[in-house]
Each structure stands twice: as structure tokens, then as C-alpha cells.
Amino acid sequence: MSRGERAEPDAQSTPVPPASTHSRGRTVIVVGGGPAGLLAARRLLRAGASVTVLEAAERTGGRVSRLELDGLALDAGAESFAVRDGDVERLLTELGLRDGIVAPLPSPAWVVGPTRAYPLPRAGWMGIPVHPFAPDVVEAIGILGALRVWWERLLPVADPGPDATAGEVFRHRLGRRATSRLVEPVVKGIYSRPLDELPFAALGPGTGAGMVRHGGLVALATARRAASPAGSAVRGLVGGVATLTEALAREVRSLGGVIRTGAAVESARRSDDGGWTVTVAGQAPLAAGEVVMAVPQAAVVRLLPDVDPAREPREPGQAVLVTLVLDAPELAGAPRGTGVLAVDGVTRAKALTHATAKWAWLAERARDRHIVRLSYDARAIRDLDRDGPVAQEGSLVRAALRDASRLLDVHLTPERLRASAVVAWPDSAPADGPVVEVGEGLSLVGSAAGLTGLAAIASEDFVLSHS
């Protein structure tokens, strides 16, 4: 089956080979215990291989892992997944978690700028308004900005090509107001990169061709919105999205796979017999016939010293998430909806999620507490102490509390803070394909293959499972 074709098996009846059958003595080491690595291990175990997963952290899950804070089990990374293609929902069905899928509460996100705050227009895609003269669009960008967006349909359309940045394309087609006030906060919040550093092609395969086919960005946004109407673009899980990776880890073990946490891989080299020798810090080397890399691309190049890179990897940035548990009754009415996107210069935070206003199950468990998460580009907070307490001037938590006050328009003093946590991840921007040539005995999955997000990783697993 080619990568473009899809089968539709009954997820409930997909056969699982017994864990004890390791056909042909196939042995595989998977480097990385995030969702892509766990899915690869599960797929290989079903095919009869003997699999060991090596994860440097003390728990599996990667960017889809758990955080315990103030007696609450929270997502440390991703707290929702894209619905497109249905592959995440298929996976959750296979894992027996389908009944836990929930939609976010129907409250709009807001955008906060230097002088004004406004709800993000409800009808749009990637911040591109579908109805240029809708009242919430005019409120956000004014009548002149709305006219400029309407005029986009009259512009000639051509695929911008691989070298065009998202900033160039959006400003050319939509104008500066719509780009800076609507598109940039949304896209930067998703991809953790400024528009002028993000290739337009990185917005998804076929985006340029889709723009040409539909006759412009607004027409493309209209088509994408029709395929994914309001409220259906993302879903979550009762208990948090980390429930998915926890279930995957359990299944990997039940199929006979070995998962080693706290196992920091130092290198993977070809051995004389054609297999691989994997060196782990403080442990004896491991031998395997195959290696699967499920780590960021910069780590792939570092861990494969004998494999020449196909290109120089883009050194990933770092996204930092600050979670705050607050006593703030005035947030009960969700005055800024489910979250806030910040226009540059308003706060160091680029976005805030009001998690207890977004997920009903979490609000019920949190009772009178409110949980917010602020997202930062590590470059914007390099002068702040990530480990310092809220009482310390110059600490990241104190700055996050101030940013939350500004974005939510509520005065939040240190006394309101019940608990906080800071976690950092490689940024989520997609890469330009594989960074090394794959060959016999070497595979790349997830971020190693240039993918980002649960939907893309689940889709890759679906194709590989049925090819």
C-alpha cells in the first residue's frame, strides 16, 4: 500500500500477534519513548519482533506526558489533538479510550494587543477569516482590514514555492492588519516560530497547491473550515491526553516489549555483523539488528556519528510551558474565553490556555481552582530564573503570573498562586523531511522524520501499519 492510500479495518478486531512470537529473531531498539517511539514499538511487536525502548527521561510520553500538581494530574505537554483524518480517534478506539474523547467548551479564544483585546473570529482557519465582514472580524481588524481581506479573492494565485515564508505569503494576500492581528498570533502559537522564519510549505502538505486549487487563501480557509466546522478541529481526553501514551506503554509491555526509562543513549553505530551497537550512559552496550530513531532531528545526527546527514539539521528552539494553579474566583466566568493569543510586545508569553475554562472534566476535578498554562519561546525568557520561586524577582514563575494578569485582565498576586510547574520541550515546528538517509536496519519516526503533532504521528503509524 502506498503512503497515499488508506485501508479502513475494524479497529476493534485488529489481530494482535502473541507476545511470545518473535519471528526470524528480529531485534529492534527504539530510541525515544514518546508517542512515535511507543507506536513504533507496538507496531513492531505486533509483527513479531523483539523490541526494547530506551527513554532518557524517568517516564515515557515525551511531549505527551503527565504532570502532578496540587493534587491534580495534568498534561505536561500536549493537552489536545487535531481531529483531521480521524487517526488519533482510531488509535484511541484500539486502546479502549474512545469513550474518554471530549470536545473543548465552546468559548472563543481572545487576542490581546498593546492597546486592545478582542475575541478571535469564530469562522476562520489558521486565523484567516472566512467571512471578512463578519462583526467579530471588523472588530478585530477594522473595516479597512476587512476590505483588504475581501480583495484577496481578486488577486492572481500561484503556488509560492518552497522558499516563500508564511509572513511573505500572508501579508501579500491578506494585508498587514489581518496578518499581524489574526494570522500571526494563531500560527506562531501553533508552530513556535515567527511568520518570517516559518516556510509557508510547513503549514502542511498541499497548502500551496490547495490555495491555487481553491483560488486564494480565503477560499482555502473556507474549504478547510467546511471540512472541520467550529468546535470540531481539536479534541481532548478525560484525564488528559497523556492517558494515550500511558495506555501505549502498557500495551507495549503487555506485548512483551521492554521499556527502559532513565536510559540516555549516547550513540548508535553499525556493528561488524551488520547490526547495531547502542551505547547507553552508565550501562552496558546493547546489540540489535535494527534501530528506530524517535527523537528530534538534531539528536538523530548526534546519536548517529557514523551516518552522514543528508543536510544540516535545523537546531530546534525550545518551547517552555508554565502551569499555574490559582485561587482566582473572578476567572469563573472565563472573561477571556478558553485562552489568549498575545500580539508581540504585550507579554513575553506568546499564548495562554485557561485549561479549566476549556475542559469541563478538568474544571470538575479542580473544583474552585483555576489552571492556566502560559507558552514561551525560550529565547524570550533567557534572562529569567526557571527554578526560582514566585516570591523571587526575576523568576519565570513571577513573570508568568504577571503575564497571566495582563492577558486575562485580572490582578493575580503571588498569594493567589497555589502551585506551579515549568517544563521545556523542543519546539513543535515541522522539519524539512528526514535529516539522514534511512537504510536497511535504520528507521526514523515522529519528529526524527520531520513530523509534529499527534495527528501526523498517528497518521504515519496508520500508513506504516498497513503498508
VOPAGU-2260 file (C-alpha; in pm, 1 decimal, decimal comma):
REM VOPAGU-2260
SITE   aa  ch    i         X         Y         Z
SITE  MET   A    0       0,0       0,0       0,0
SITE  SER   A    1     136,0     342,7     -90,4
SITE  ARG   A    2     152,7     626,5     161,1
SITE  GLY   A    3    -137,9     796,9     -12,1
SITE  GLU   A    4    -375,1     501,2      22,1
SITE  ARG   A    5    -576,2     415,6     329,5
SITE  ALA   A    6    -743,1      98,3     441,3
SITE  GLU   A    7   -1028,4     105,1     689,1
SITE  PRO   A    8   -1001,3    -205,7     909,5
SITE  ASP   A    9   -1231,7    -268,1    1201,1
SITE  ALA   A   10   -1022,5    -115,4    1482,7
SITE  GLN   A   11   -1191,1    -334,9    1741,7
SITE  SER   A   12   -1096,4    -657,1    1561,8
SITE  THR   A   13    -738,5    -582,8    1452,0
SITE  PRO   A   14    -547,0    -903,5    1534,7
SITE  VAL   A   15    -252,2    -878,3    1771,8
SITE  PRO   A   16      15,1   -1149,5    1738,3
SITE  PRO   A   17     101,2   -1314,4    2069,7
SITE  ALA   A   18     386,2   -1151,3    2255,5
SITE  SER   A   19     592,1   -1467,1    2258,5
SITE  THR   A   20     627,5   -1495,6    1879,8
SITE  HIS   A   21     948,9   -1318,7    1776,3
SITE  SER   A   22     966,8   -1421,8    1412,0
SITE  ARG   A   23    1303,7   -1464,3    1245,5
SITE  GLY   A   24    1484,3   -1345,3    1556,5
SITE  ARG   A   25    1421,9    -981,4    1461,7
SITE  THR   A   26    1552,5    -746,8    1734,0
SITE  VAL   A   27    1489,4    -373,5    1740,9
SITE  ILE   A   28    1595,7     -89,3    1967,2
SITE  VAL   A   29    1367,9     215,9    1965,0
SITE  VAL   A   30    1539,1     534,5    2081,9
SITE  GLY   A   31    1278,3     763,6    2235,7
SITE  GLY   A   32     971,0     677,9    2440,8
SITE  GLY   A   33     733,7     948,1    2321,2
SITE  PRO   A   34     418,0     867,8    2123,3
SITE  ALA   A   35     605,7     799,6    1797,3
SITE  GLY   A   36     853,6     564,3    1965,8
SITE  LEU   A   37     580,9     378,8    2156,0
SITE  LEU   A   38     371,9     342,2    1841,4
SITE  ALA   A   39     673,4     206,2    1653,4
SITE  ALA   A   40     739,7     -42,1    1932,6
SITE  ARG   A   41     375,4    -153,3    1933,4
SITE  ARG   A   42     374,8    -197,4    1555,3
SITE  LEU   A   43     698,5    -398,5    1558,2
SITE  LEU   A   44     586,3    -618,4    1846,3
SITE  ARG   A   45     266,4    -698,1    1658,0
SITE  ALA   A   46     485,1    -805,3    1366,9
SITE  GLY   A   47     669,9   -1048,8    1595,0
SITE  ALA   A   48     989,0    -855,1    1667,7
SITE  SER   A   49    1170,1    -835,3    1999,7
SITE  VAL   A   50    1171,3    -466,8    2099,4
SITE  THR   A   51    1347,1    -254,2    2359,9
SITE  VAL   A   52    1251,7     112,4    2404,6
SITE  LEU   A   53    1514,8     343,9    2552,6
SITE  GLU   A   54    1389,0     670,6    2705,4
SITE  ALA   A   55    1626,2     921,5    2862,0
SITE  ALA   A   56    1362,2    1069,2    3094,8
SITE  GLU   A   57    1234,0     895,2    3404,5
SITE  ARG   A   58     895,8     834,9    3244,5
SITE  THR   A   59     765,8     768,5    2896,4
SITE  GLY   A   60     545,2    1002,3    2694,9
SITE  GLY   A   61     777,5    1278,8    2578,2
SITE  ARG   A   62     566,2    1580,4    2491,8
SITE  VAL   A   63     255,8    1380,3    2580,3
SITE  SER   A   64     335,3    1302,4    2943,1
SITE  ARG   A   65     192,4    1363,1    3287,9
SITE  LEU   A   66     240,1    1637,8    3545,5
SITE  GLU   A   67     127,2    1606,8    3908,8
SITE  LEU   A   68      48,1    1947,6    4058,9
SITE  ASP   A   69    -150,9    2045,8    4367,8
SITE  GLY   A   70    -307,6    1700,3    4377,4
SITE  LEU   A   71    -415,7    1717,8    4012,0
SITE  ALA   A   72    -298,7    1500,6    3721,4
SITE  LEU   A   73    -233,5    1743,3    3433,1
SITE  ASP   A   74     -84,2    1724,7    3087,1
SITE  ALA   A   75     278,4    1835,8    3087,9
SITE  GLY   A   76     277,1    1890,2    2711,7
SITE  ALA   A   77       3,9    1846,5    2451,6
SITE  GLU   A   78    -343,7    1883,2    2602,4
SITE  SER   A   79    -544,7    1829,5    2282,3
SITE  PHE   A   80    -513,7    1662,7    1942,8
SITE  ALA   A   81    -621,3    1756,4    1589,8
SITE  VAL   A   82    -919,9    1565,6    1458,3
SITE  ARG   A   83    -812,0    1564,9    1093,0
SITE  ASP   A   84    -806,4    1223,1     920,8
SITE  GLY   A   85    -950,1    1056,3    1230,7
SITE  ASP   A   86    -630,6     861,4    1300,9
SITE  VAL   A   87    -593,8     968,8    1663,8
SITE  GLU   A   88    -953,1     867,6    1731,1
SITE  ARG   A   89    -887,0     534,3    1558,6
SITE  LEU   A   90    -587,6     480,2    1784,4
SITE  LEU   A   91    -784,2     572,5    2095,2
SITE  THR   A   92   -1052,0     322,4    1992,2
SITE  GLU   A   93    -789,2      49,1    1962,3
SITE  LEU   A   94    -661,8     136,3    2309,0
SITE  GLY   A   95   -1010,3     127,5    2461,1
SITE  LEU   A   96   -1014,6     502,0    2528,9
SITE  ARG   A   97   -1276,8     617,4    2280,8
SITE  ASP   A   98   -1537,9     687,0    2547,7
SITE  GLY   A   99   -1299,5     939,5    2705,2
SITE  ILE   A  100   -1281,6    1166,6    2399,3
SITE  VAL   A  101   -1424,7    1511,4    2474,2
SITE  ALA   A  102   -1465,9    1840,2    2290,6
SITE  PRO   A  103   -1346,7    2168,7    2440,3
SITE  LEU   A  104   -1607,8    2402,3    2580,3
SITE  PRO   A  105   -1746,0    2637,0    2310,1
SITE  SER   A  106   -1590,0    2963,1    2421,6
SITE  PRO   A  107   -1374,6    3167,6    2182,6
SITE  ALA   A  108   -1008,6    3240,4    2230,2
SITE  TRP   A  109    -902,8    3604,8    2255,5
SITE  VAL   A  110    -622,4    3810,9    2110,2
SITE  VAL   A  111    -458,8    4072,7    2331,4
SITE  GLY   A  112    -268,0    4355,1    2167,6
SITE  PRO   A  113     -87,5    4659,9    2307,4
SITE  THR   A  114    -399,4    4876,2    2318,0
SITE  ARG   A  115    -695,9    4644,4    2273,8
SITE  ALA   A  116    -827,2    4292,3    2326,0
SITE  TYR   A  117   -1079,4    4112,9    2106,4
SITE  PRO   A  118   -1222,7    3763,0    2055,5
SITE  LEU   A  119   -1066,7    3565,1    1774,0
SITE  PRO   A  120   -1324,9    3543,4    1492,5
SITE  ARG   A  121   -1517,7    3219,2    1518,1
SITE  ALA   A  122   -1524,4    3142,5    1145,5
SITE  GLY   A  123   -1166,6    3104,3    1029,9
SITE  TRP   A  124    -874,2    2873,8     965,9
SITE  MET   A  125    -517,0    2947,6    1076,1
SITE  GLY   A  126    -651,3    3289,9    1173,3
SITE  ILE   A  127    -771,7    3358,7     815,6
SITE  PRO   A  128   -1127,9    3492,0     840,2
SITE  VAL   A  129   -1381,7    3310,0     623,8
SITE  HIS   A  130   -1632,6    3596,3     632,0
SITE  PRO   A  131   -1433,1    3922,1     600,6
SITE  PHE   A  132   -1723,9    4148,3     700,1
SITE  ALA   A  133   -1846,5    3945,6     998,1
SITE  PRO   A  134   -1882,1    4171,6    1306,5
SITE  ASP   A  135   -1607,5    3990,6    1500,1
SITE  VAL   A  136   -1368,9    4029,4    1204,0
SITE  VAL   A  137   -1441,2    4401,8    1168,6
SITE  GLU   A  138   -1395,9    4442,0    1544,5
SITE  ALA   A  139   -1052,6    4281,0    1518,1
SITE  ILE   A  140    -908,4    4444,4    1205,0
SITE  GLY   A  141   -1140,8    4735,0    1122,7
SITE  ILE   A  142   -1337,3    4795,3     805,8
SITE  LEU   A  143   -1024,8    4874,8     601,7
SITE  GLY   A  144    -862,9    4550,0     710,2
SITE  ALA   A  145   -1182,3    4362,5     623,8
SITE  LEU   A  146   -1190,0    4523,1     275,6
SITE  ARG   A  147    -830,1    4417,2     220,6
SITE  VAL   A  148    -915,0    4056,6     309,8
SITE  TRP   A  149   -1220,0    4064,9      78,5
SITE  TRP   A  150    -999,4    4195,1    -204,6
SITE  GLU   A  151    -772,8    3888,2    -173,8
SITE  ARG   A  152   -1010,4    3689,2    -394,5
SITE  LEU   A  153    -925,9    3921,6    -686,3
SITE  LEU   A  154    -551,0    3862,0    -667,6
SITE  PRO   A  155    -391,0    3619,2    -913,3
SITE  VAL   A  156    -297,9    3290,0    -745,9
SITE  ALA   A  157      21,3    3089,6    -781,6
SITE  ASP   A  158     194,3    2836,5    -564,2
SITE  PRO   A  159     452,2    3040,4    -367,6
SITE  GLY   A  160     709,5    2761,3    -385,7
SITE  PRO   A  161     934,9    2609,3    -119,8
SITE  ASP   A  162    1135,9    2923,4     -38,7
SITE  ALA   A  163     849,9    3158,6      47,1
SITE  THR   A  164     791,3    3234,8     413,4
SITE  ALA   A  165     448,6    3231,6     572,3
SITE  GLY   A  166     489,1    3602,1     654,4
SITE  GLU   A  167     550,5    3694,6     290,8
SITE  VAL   A  168     252,3    3500,0     162,0
SITE  PHE   A  169       5,3    3613,1     426,5
SITE  ARG   A  170      98,8    3981,8     407,6
SITE  HIS   A  171      87,1    3979,8      27,2
SITE  ARG   A  172    -252,7    3817,2      11,9
SITE  LEU   A  173    -432,2    3936,3     326,3
SITE  GLY   A  174    -262,0    4265,5     413,0
SITE  ARG   A  175     -73,8    4367,3     723,6
SITE  ARG   A  176    -368,5    4414,1     960,0
SITE  ALA   A  177    -517,5    4068,9     918,7
SITE  THR   A  178    -172,9    3910,4     921,3
SITE  SER   A  179     -49,6    4080,2    1238,7
SITE  ARG   A  180    -376,3    4080,2    1434,8
SITE  LEU   A  181    -526,5    3743,1    1339,0
SITE  VAL   A  182    -293,9    3510,6    1149,9
SITE  GLU   A  183      36,9    3569,2    1326,1
SITE  PRO   A  184     -88,4    3506,3    1682,1
SITE  VAL   A  185    -252,5    3179,2    1572,6
SITE  VAL   A  186      29,3    3044,1    1356,4
SITE  LYS   A  187     302,7    3145,3    1597,8
SITE  GLY   A  188     110,5    2979,2    1878,9
SITE  ILE   A  189      99,2    2653,8    1681,0
SITE  TYR   A  190     448,6    2642,9    1532,1
SITE  SER   A  191     653,0    2834,7    1788,8
SITE  ARG   A  192     825,2    3034,3    1514,3
SITE  PRO   A  193     773,9    3387,8    1379,8
SITE  LEU   A  194     596,7    3402,3    1043,7
SITE  ASP   A  195     908,4    3529,1     870,4
SITE  GLU   A  196    1106,9    3226,4     991,3
SITE  LEU   A  197     840,6    2971,3     900,3
SITE  PRO   A  198     826,4    2833,1     545,1
SITE  PHE   A  199     478,3    2860,4     401,8
SITE  ALA   A  200     511,3    2496,7     295,1
SITE  ALA   A  201     549,1    2399,5     662,9
SITE  LEU   A  202     182,8    2480,7     720,6
SITE  GLY   A  203     102,5    2138,5     581,5
SITE  PRO   A  204     144,2    1927,5     271,0
SITE  GLY   A  205     -58,4    2064,0     -15,7
SITE  THR   A  206    -124,6    2405,3     137,9
SITE  GLY   A  207      20,2    2592,3    -161,2
SITE  ALA   A  208    -149,1    2363,6    -410,8
SITE  GLY   A  209    -474,6    2391,8    -215,7
SITE  MET   A  210    -454,4    2771,1    -231,1
SITE  VAL   A  211    -416,6    2751,7    -609,4
SITE  ARG   A  212    -691,5    2492,7    -647,4
SITE  HIS   A  213    -945,0    2689,6    -443,4
SITE  GLY   A  214    -847,7    3029,9    -579,2
SITE  GLY   A  215    -686,3    3202,5    -281,2
SITE  LEU   A  216    -623,9    3187,3      92,3
SITE  VAL   A  217    -975,2    3290,5     195,9
SITE  ALA   A  218   -1125,7    3029,3     -35,4
SITE  LEU   A  219    -884,7    2766,8     102,2
SITE  ALA   A  220    -975,9    2866,2     458,4
SITE  THR   A  221   -1344,2    2837,3     368,1
SITE  ALA   A  222   -1291,3    2485,2     235,7
SITE  ARG   A  223   -1084,2    2378,1     536,1
SITE  ARG   A  224   -1339,6    2526,3     773,6
SITE  ALA   A  225   -1622,5    2344,1     599,0
SITE  ALA   A  226   -1431,5    2017,9     637,7
SITE  SER   A  227   -1367,8    2093,6    1005,5
SITE  PRO   A  228   -1651,6    2314,1    1137,0
SITE  ALA   A  229   -1637,8    2521,6    1452,9
SITE  GLY   A  230   -1570,1    2317,5    1763,2
SITE  SER   A  231   -1450,6    2009,2    1576,3
SITE  ALA   A  232   -1085,7    2092,5    1499,9
SITE  VAL   A  233    -946,7    1952,4    1826,2
SITE  ARG   A  234   -1044,9    1707,4    2095,0
SITE  GLY   A  235    -911,3    1611,4    2435,6
SITE  LEU   A  236    -930,3    1315,1    2671,5
SITE  VAL   A  237   -1087,0    1289,6    3013,7
SITE  GLY   A  238    -788,0    1263,4    3244,1
SITE  GLY   A  239    -558,5    1432,2    2991,1
SITE  VAL   A  240    -402,0    1337,7    2658,8
SITE  ALA   A  241    -116,2    1171,9    2849,4
SITE  THR   A  242    -366,2     891,5    2910,1
SITE  LEU   A  243    -297,4     787,0    2549,6
SITE  THR   A  244      77,2     741,4    2590,6
SITE  GLU   A  245      31,1     571,4    2926,7
SITE  ALA   A  246    -200,4     319,6    2757,3
SITE  LEU   A  247      50,9     272,4    2475,2
SITE  ALA   A  248     328,2     198,8    2724,2
SITE  ARG   A  249     109,9     -59,3    2898,3
SITE  GLU   A  250      31,8    -228,1    2567,7
SITE  VAL   A  251     397,5    -234,3    2465,2
SITE  ARG   A  252     481,2    -413,6    2788,6
SITE  SER   A  253     183,8    -649,5    2754,6
SITE  LEU   A  254     308,8    -749,1    2408,5
SITE  GLY   A  255     645,6    -843,5    2555,7
SITE  GLY   A  256     832,9    -522,0    2485,7
SITE  VAL   A  257    1093,1    -383,7    2726,2
SITE  ILE   A  258    1085,0     -14,7    2820,5
SITE  ARG   A  259    1387,5     133,3    2994,7
SITE  THR   A  260    1347,7     481,2    3137,0
SITE  GLY   A  261    1641,9     686,5    3258,7
SITE  ALA   A  262    1836,7     535,0    2968,7
SITE  ALA   A  263    2022,1     816,8    2792,4
SITE  VAL   A  264    2152,3     690,6    2458,8
SITE  GLU   A  265    2498,6     822,5    2370,0
SITE  SER   A  266    2542,7     668,8    2024,1
SITE  ALA   A  267    2422,4     406,1    1779,8
SITE  ARG   A  268    2681,3     254,2    1546,3
SITE  ARG   A  269    2685,9     -16,6    1283,4
SITE  SER   A  270    2848,9    -332,8    1413,6
SITE  ASP   A  271    3066,6    -573,7    1217,3
SITE  ASP   A  272    2781,7    -822,5    1174,3
SITE  GLY   A  273    2561,9    -565,9    1001,3
SITE  GLY   A  274    2352,5    -490,2    1309,2
SITE  TRP   A  275    2379,3    -207,3    1558,3
SITE  THR   A  276    2553,9    -137,2    1885,8
SITE  VAL   A  277    2376,9     116,9    2104,0
SITE  THR   A  278    2571,4     282,2    2386,1
SITE  VAL   A  279    2372,4     394,6    2690,0
SITE  ALA   A  280    2519,8     619,7    2959,2
SITE  GLY   A  281    2627,2     417,2    3262,7
SITE  GLN   A  282    2508,6      85,8    3115,5
SITE  ALA   A  283    2649,0    -197,6    2909,9
SITE  PRO   A  284    2617,6    -154,8    2530,2
SITE  LEU   A  285    2315,8    -313,5    2365,5
SITE  ALA   A  286    2307,9    -504,5    2037,4
SITE  ALA   A  287    2018,0    -516,5    1792,4
SITE  GLY   A  288    1951,0    -590,8    1429,1
SITE  GLU   A  289    1763,7    -263,9    1377,0
SITE  VAL   A  290    1737,1      83,5    1526,5
SITE  VAL   A  291    1438,7     316,6    1517,9
SITE  MET   A  292    1503,9     682,6    1595,4
SITE  ALA   A  293    1211,2     865,7    1759,1
SITE  VAL   A  294    1393,8    1178,3    1881,9
SITE  PRO   A  295    1437,7    1534,8    1748,6
SITE  GLN   A  296    1645,6    1564,2    1433,0
SITE  ALA   A  297    1940,5    1735,4    1598,9
SITE  ALA   A  298    1960,2    1435,6    1834,7
SITE  VAL   A  299    1943,7    1195,0    1538,3
SITE  VAL   A  300    2259,2    1345,7    1388,8
SITE  ARG   A  301    2435,1    1348,4    1725,8
SITE  LEU   A  302    2346,9     986,5    1805,6
SITE  LEU   A  303    2447,5     850,5    1463,2
SITE  PRO   A  304    2809,8     966,1    1436,7
SITE  ASP   A  305    2889,0     724,1    1152,0
SITE  VAL   A  306    2589,8     822,2     937,6
SITE  ASP   A  307    2637,8    1125,6     716,4
SITE  PRO   A  308    2348,0    1372,6     742,7
SITE  ALA   A  309    2156,3    1446,2     424,5
SITE  ARG   A  310    2154,6    1811,2     531,1
SITE  GLU   A  311    2232,1    2021,7     832,0
SITE  PRO   A  312    1953,2    1984,8    1086,1
SITE  ARG   A  313    1777,7    2298,1    1198,2
SITE  GLU   A  314    1871,4    2336,0    1561,0
SITE  PRO   A  315    1533,9    2328,1    1732,7
SITE  GLY   A  316    1423,0    2610,2    1950,9
SITE  GLN   A  317    1271,1    2538,7    2285,9
SITE  ALA   A  318     913,8    2588,8    2397,4
SITE  VAL   A  319     865,5    2646,6    2769,2
SITE  LEU   A  320     531,4    2587,6    2940,6
SITE  VAL   A  321     447,1    2736,2    3278,2
SITE  THR   A  322     144,4    2586,9    3454,2
SITE  LEU   A  323     -18,7    2786,2    3733,3
SITE  VAL   A  324    -283,6    2662,4    3976,6
SITE  LEU   A  325    -468,8    2967,6    4105,2
SITE  ASP   A  326    -723,0    3077,3    4361,2
SITE  ALA   A  327    -899,9    3336,0    4145,0
SITE  PRO   A  328   -1281,2    3330,8    4168,5
SITE  GLU   A  329   -1308,4    3615,3    3917,0
SITE  LEU   A  330   -1192,5    3373,0    3645,2
SITE  ALA   A  331   -1503,5    3160,2    3693,0
SITE  GLY   A  332   -1681,9    3340,9    3412,4
SITE  ALA   A  333   -1391,9    3281,5    3169,3
SITE  PRO   A  334   -1358,7    3654,7    3087,3
SITE  ARG   A  335   -1109,6    3580,2    2807,4
SITE  GLY   A  336   -1262,7    3255,2    2689,7
SITE  THR   A  337   -1061,0    2935,2    2669,9
SITE  GLY   A  338    -733,7    3112,5    2610,2
SITE  VAL   A  339    -543,4    3413,2    2486,0
SITE  LEU   A  340    -304,2    3473,3    2197,6
SITE  ALA   A  341     -64,8    3761,8    2253,7
SITE  VAL   A  342      47,2    4006,2    1988,8
SITE  ASP   A  343     423,1    4064,4    2006,3
SITE  GLY   A  344     528,2    4307,4    2274,5
SITE  VAL   A  345     228,0    4264,1    2504,0
SITE  THR   A  346     385,5    3994,5    2720,6
SITE  ARG   A  347     679,6    3761,6    2698,4
SITE  ALA   A  348     426,4    3478,2    2682,9
SITE  LYS   A  349     302,5    3411,6    2331,3
SITE  ALA   A  350     -16,0    3236,7    2444,9
SITE  LEU   A  351    -217,8    3135,1    2747,8
SITE  THR   A  352    -463,8    2848,4    2786,3
SITE  HIS   A  353    -730,4    2874,0    3055,2
SITE  ALA   A  354    -744,6    2497,5    3096,8
SITE  THR   A  355   -1033,6    2486,9    3343,7
SITE  ALA   A  356   -1239,2    2704,8    3107,7
SITE  LYS   A  357   -1152,8    2478,0    2814,8
SITE  TRP   A  358   -1214,3    2130,7    2959,2
SITE  ALA   A  359   -1524,8    2054,9    3166,2
SITE  TRP   A  360   -1373,1    1739,0    3318,0
SITE  LEU   A  361   -1076,1    1936,5    3449,4
SITE  ALA   A  362   -1294,8    2213,0    3593,9
SITE  GLU   A  363   -1491,8    1948,0    3780,6
SITE  ARG   A  364   -1178,3    1794,4    3927,7
SITE  ALA   A  365   -1018,3    2127,8    4009,7
SITE  ARG   A  366   -1332,6    2246,1    4193,9
SITE  ASP   A  367   -1273,7    2612,4    4282,2
SITE  ARG   A  368    -918,9    2624,9    4149,2
SITE  HIS   A  369    -825,7    2764,8    3808,2
SITE  ILE   A  370    -547,3    2624,2    3592,6
SITE  VAL   A  371    -374,2    2830,4    3327,5
SITE  ARG   A  372     -77,8    2743,0    3106,0
SITE  LEU   A  373     148,3    3002,3    2950,0
SITE  SER   A  374     364,7    2925,6    2646,6
SITE  TYR   A  375     703,8    3088,9    2594,1
SITE  ASP   A  376     978,5    3083,2    2337,7
SITE  ALA   A  377    1291,7    3008,7    2540,4
SITE  ARG   A  378    1472,0    3296,0    2369,2
SITE  ALA   A  379    1224,9    3543,0    2520,0
SITE  ILE   A  380    1294,1    3434,2    2879,1
SITE  ARG   A  381    1667,1    3360,4    2874,4
SITE  ASP   A  382    1727,0    3618,8    3148,7
SITE  LEU   A  383    1472,0    3467,2    3388,6
SITE  ASP   A  384    1534,4    3201,5    3652,6
SITE  ARG   A  385    1323,4    2898,2    3559,6
SITE  ASP   A  386    1370,1    2739,6    3902,7
SITE  GLY   A  387    1311,9    3048,0    4117,5
SITE  PRO   A  388    1001,9    3076,7    4340,7
SITE  VAL   A  389     723,0    3324,4    4275,6
SITE  ALA   A  390     849,7    3544,5    4558,9
SITE  GLN   A  391    1180,9    3595,6    4377,4
SITE  GLU   A  392    1201,5    3896,1    4148,6
SITE  GLY   A  393    1341,0    3773,7    3817,4
SITE  SER   A  394    1190,9    3426,6    3841,2
SITE  LEU   A  395     998,8    3285,0    3545,5
SITE  VAL   A  396     700,1    3192,0    3763,6
SITE  ARG   A  397     669,1    3550,1    3887,3
SITE  ALA   A  398     687,9    3679,0    3529,8
SITE  ALA   A  399     427,4    3422,5    3425,2
SITE  LEU   A  400     192,4    3542,5    3697,8
SITE  ARG   A  401     228,3    3898,9    3570,1
SITE  ASP   A  402     175,3    3785,9    3211,0
SITE  ALA   A  403    -136,8    3594,5    3313,5
SITE  SER   A  404    -267,7    3908,1    3486,4
SITE  ARG   A  405    -215,6    4111,7    3169,1
SITE  LEU   A  406    -363,8    3854,6    2932,1
SITE  LEU   A  407    -664,0    3768,8    3148,4
SITE  ASP   A  408    -719,9    4127,6    3268,2
SITE  VAL   A  409    -729,1    4008,5    3629,0
SITE  HIS   A  410    -489,9    4114,5    3905,2
SITE  LEU   A  411    -314,6    3797,0    4020,2
SITE  THR   A  412     -89,1    3840,1    4321,8
SITE  PRO   A  413     162,1    3578,8    4441,7
SITE  GLU   A  414     -76,9    3494,3    4724,8
SITE  ARG   A  415    -323,6    3362,9    4464,8
SITE  LEU   A  416     -76,1    3100,8    4342,1
SITE  ARG   A  417    -129,5    2753,4    4489,4
SITE  ALA   A  418     128,8    2567,5    4279,2
SITE  SER   A  419     333,3    2599,9    3962,4
SITE  ALA   A  420     547,6    2393,9    3728,3
SITE  VAL   A  421     787,8    2472,4    3444,4
SITE  VAL   A  422     860,0    2224,2    3164,4
SITE  ALA   A  423    1053,0    2267,7    2840,8
SITE  TRP   A  424    1023,6    2086,1    2508,3
SITE  PRO   A  425    1185,5    2116,3    2166,5
SITE  ASP   A  426     965,9    2346,6    1961,3
SITE  SER   A  427     691,7    2195,3    1750,3
SITE  ALA   A  428     787,0    2339,8    1413,7
SITE  PRO   A  429     792,3    2074,1    1139,0
SITE  ALA   A  430    1122,9    1999,0     969,2
SITE  ASP   A  431    1208,2    1962,6     600,9
SITE  GLY   A  432    1188,4    1583,9     580,2
SITE  PRO   A  433    1440,2    1325,1     706,9
SITE  VAL   A  434    1780,1    1453,6     814,5
SITE  VAL   A  435    1967,9    1129,1     737,7
SITE  GLU   A  436    1921,9     870,7     467,1
SITE  VAL   A  437    1734,3     574,6     604,2
SITE  GLY   A  438    1856,7     232,7     504,0
SITE  GLU   A  439    1845,0    -129,7     598,8
SITE  GLY   A  440    1815,3    -153,6     974,3
SITE  LEU   A  441    1758,0     219,8    1033,6
SITE  SER   A  442    1418,4     390,0    1053,9
SITE  LEU   A  443    1302,1     738,5    1151,3
SITE  VAL   A  444     960,4     813,3    1301,1
SITE  GLY   A  445     786,7    1112,8    1454,2
SITE  SER   A  446     999,3    1423,7    1493,9
SITE  ALA   A  447    1301,5    1234,3    1359,1
SITE  ALA   A  448    1110,9    1208,1    1030,5
SITE  GLY   A  449    1014,1    1576,2    1038,4
SITE  LEU   A  450     663,9    1527,9    1178,1
SITE  THR   A  451     497,4    1725,0    1453,1
SITE  GLY   A  452     175,2    1673,4    1644,0
SITE  LEU   A  453     -21,2    1366,5    1745,1
SITE  ALA   A  454    -235,2    1370,5    1431,0
SITE  ALA   A  455      66,2    1349,3    1199,3
SITE  ILE   A  456     232,8    1080,8    1412,5
SITE  ALA   A  457     -86,1     871,5    1428,9
SITE  SER   A  458    -134,6     904,0    1051,7
SITE  GLU   A  459     222,3     789,7     990,5
SITE  ASP   A  460     163,3     488,9    1213,9
SITE  PHE   A  461    -157,9     403,8    1027,0
SITE  VAL   A  462      22,1     404,7     691,3
SITE  LEU   A  463     320,0     204,4     819,6
SITE  SER   A  464      90,1     -46,4     989,1
SITE  HIS   A  465     -94,9    -116,4     665,7
SITE  SER   A  466     184,6     -94,1     411,4
